[in-house]
């Protein structure tokens, strides 16, 4: 089964800094049907192995997305959560 995580300030800092083993992450949102295809999610910006290593990345699009997402919420990627 494939799962998706909601992008929120509690999840993204871990995804960006210390992911640990992706096999232990649980999303709570089942991904079914046409959403199982990577192309259904848009253009690939970053791909990681289950162990967290970056396989491929478009750095310009990645960091622009990070900046836009966090700044739109008034936080930095390393702002402590809680």
N, C-alpha and C positions, 0 to 999 in steps of 0.2 A: 504494500500500500504506500502511496505517496501522500505526503502531507505538506501543507503550507503554513507558514507563520505569519501572523499579522505584523506589519512593520510599525513598531512603536519604540519610544525612547528606552524601554527596558530591554528589548531584544537587539536592536541595531548596534549598540556599543559592543556587545559580545561578538556579534557577527563581524564587526570591523576590526576588533583587536585580538581577542582570545576565544576562538570558536571551540576549542577542544575537539572532541570526536563528534562529527556530524551524525553518526549513527545513534547517539544518545539524545539528540534533539527531537522534541515532539511538538507538532504544530497544532493539533486539534482540529484542523480543517482539512478534510479529505479532498484530494485533487483527482477528479474523475473526467472521463470523456475527452473532449478535445483539448482541455487544459493540461493533459498529460504530455502533450507535445511542446517542447521548448519554444517553438516558433509562435505558439499561441500567446506567449507572455511578452512578445515584442523582441527588439534587437538585443542580442547577448552583450552584456557589459562586462561581466566577470563570471568565470567558472572555477569552481573549487573541487578538489578531491574530497572524499569522505573524511579524510584526515585533516582537512583544512588548508592544504597547500593550494596556492593559486595556480590554475592550469593555463588560463588565458585571461587577458584583461585589456580593456580600452581605458587607459588611465584618465584621459581628458573627460570622457563621459562619466566615468566612475566618480571622480572627485567633484565634478559639477553637480551630479545627482546628490551626493552626500551634502554638499554645501546647501543646495536648494532645500532638501528635506529638513535638515536640522535647523537652518536659519528660519524657515517658515514656521517653526515651532518655538523659536527663541531659545534653543539649546545648542550646545556643542556636542560633537560625537563622544567626547570623554567626560561630559557632565555626569556626576554621580547620580544614580537613580535611587528612588526611595523616599 
